[in-house]
């Protein structure tokens, strides 16, 4: 995963950012909702100077929202799109 992130971003992203994003993106979906803040705290402790901005696929996000609305599903917050 880290290699594909680095290849996609090229020189616009540092090695630390690649490692942090790979660790976050591969592990965060495996945690229950209540454990995510603890995990994100660990990531911040390991990479204190980095801000881990998430890239959201707007097309996918719009499709999920449409599906939720069409099928009377509720989503409690925007975290669902970042997992």
Buried (B, 14 or more C-beta within 10 A) or exposed (E): EBEEBBEEBEEEEEEEBBBBBBBBBEEBEEBEEEEBEEBBEEBBEEBEEBEBEEEEEEEEBEEBBEEEEEEEEEEEEEEEBBE
